[in-house]
């Protein structure tokens, strides 16, 4: 893109010059709009990211929680399998149908049961349907107390499902809170009362759960249906606020679904078989860390995008506004001295057309200014001439009147006639400075001229001048016929010495006032005819070049110019070459005439 | 005008910029097809015949799943196990509270059935049958009566008719033809002659077994028992108080005699082995019900014939075909399971009609239907009449010795009564 040079400012003024107008508005507007867009987009995305992050983290922690729950279920399944081994054991089954228990039976059974050696199995107790008790620790329970214990009560109406309990050990004497697996022992074949199997489990029962709790930043809890925490894994360094969180949010259904990440995320799932709940707690310090990192990256990205956008807008608006500024400064600095300066733009935009239009306008202005200057000069000259004419006629008319009186005294008819004609010719010629005269006056003027010429060229020609009634009083610009008859004498009668005839007529035809000047002399030559007839068509400047002025062309040219200027080109002017003679016709549209 | 237009554009841009993120913030409109509730699976365990790898209930499961697609489906655990093994598993599943929603063979063992009903382990089907009138209407009244408790509760869901529940003799026509028999003997004398003729031809006459249940030999033996009026009276009793009767002694001796016409290791093999050997042409005569015919491959069926036991006797018990619903499943599963039982009766009615009209059935099935239509005596299933412990434990423990001649018939029956006393005492 080529543009003109532009001054670069300095200081505040320079800055204003550099950063104002369309560019300033464009940069400020676009910066504000994009700022709002980026800000709102950031807010929107931030909200989405927060929600999605929460959803993602919740899903992730739910997955981890389900994994722990799955591990807990596997532990239950293993316990269930172990209790199934106990209750389907032939010796255990026999305790339900045997009427009496021998020492051998007891020994055999206890020995068999001791084979069920599991790392998490602390102790077992089988109570048959007659109250007989079998264990490796020689436990002897008061059955009445036992039936009132939480362990027995927990079996409820279940037929024979394995129940997992977290309760105080009142069976095996430790009185500590422990996990228990209890189950009814049912007889297979026929109707009998049920026995009870009680397994006390040590802390290793949760080994699998601990192993499945992979994420060491999270806390895990196993809670029974009474909301007692039976087992927990707390990460090192985690503050004790989880107590409060657990109480406030987890057991409050309205709070569990809190959308804020501030307080961390709880995931919980309850195993329907055991009614134990596995809870995973991600503290706020963990969840906020994730969202803070995302927000930081997002903020950096949006900040960078905003800066790039503003810089980009400034750069591109500069490219766009430079030619406008160039146009503006060129127009602002325009004066008379810069009529020859032109705008040079090649932006391949609409601005190029503006530049071209400006250039054309400057050219037109220059042309008009020249015209105006020329016309002003002509007007001055004309005024001078008019003033001169106003001074001279009185002296000239007095002189001519004196010559006429002397000729009359001396009876010099020719001088009298010539003097009278000249006086009339000059009087009409000047017409007190008026430009237009009546047709009759124009005919009188040309007749005066011909009378003088007749005296000068004895017997060379005669003439007839006539006006159609109704045309005499029409006003027409003066001295349009004299140069034509002058040419008729000069060129038409150049080959004769007598017998010449000139007919001058004024008449109306087809809405035109027409003048015909015809002679019977030598016809106009074709070359001259062609040039004369082009005069009504060409421009004023070309008209001058068309006619050779030394040969009387100046007069003709003057007539045509005056007619065209006076009557706004609503005229006709042409010559017709005839077999004997030449006719010149002038036609002026009647609407254009002065009244 | 132009300024106003620009303002409008700016407002639109800002509104778009505001709405874009906000629209993204609106709750997700998840496109989810509403297919209603998930189809409920009905846990069932069906047996696969180890000899043929086929199950008589495959057609039922497939037809039900097609009929109730999207609502229910039979979630089958296919179990390759003998019938007696399955019944033992059933007891184990019960004490572990792991029974499937629908159990087959629910009426075989009276004690176990009593245990189930008294402990409310089964669902009373009466409300379901009342809700599905066509189900109740499709069950013959005498069969329904046999499955109805005195209280009016119904825990057993039998087939509508007994036409597919008869047991008799299945024999290899070609092997009998080689021994000079075109039809199966109609009397016990002719039966023994036939066995001799087969043996003379070097063909093992009977495919018997011992281990587990003694089902096939006991079918022969009880049909022999039912051939006399005294025998009928004994077998018609529910849980006799003593087995020391002349009819039982006669039956035991007949049983002992039959083992002289079977494999040397018959006492040691189980039912599945005996069936497999029979289907492989290793013996000429077998005994079982229509359910075995259903599971037979076509190439095996084409050389087989069906006949009543000598004396024109067939075995059938209404409760034999009965299934039951177990308690403890949620309402939808139980509802679907009840529909499965009703569907089973409906399907059986359609198949029974085809069987009765011999439409598209094999020659073996034709001979079965001929036998059913011309049978003169129907005997009950001994499994439902005698103590399970006698049938299973005692027979397994003591019959091998008896068949080897270690103990005589009188001693065996005495021991049976002693065991009976113990059983009663345990109860």
Interface residues (C-beta under 8 A of the other chain):
Chain A: X29 X33 X36 X37 X40 X41 X43 X44 X45 X47 X48 X51 X84 X87 X88 X97 X98 X99 X158 X159 X160 X161 X185 X186 X187 X188 X189 X190 X191
Chain B: X10 X13 X14 X17 X18 X20 X21 X22 X24 X25 X91 X92 X94 X95 X96 X97 X109 X111 X112 X114 X115 X118 X119 X121 X328 X388 X389 X425 X426 X427
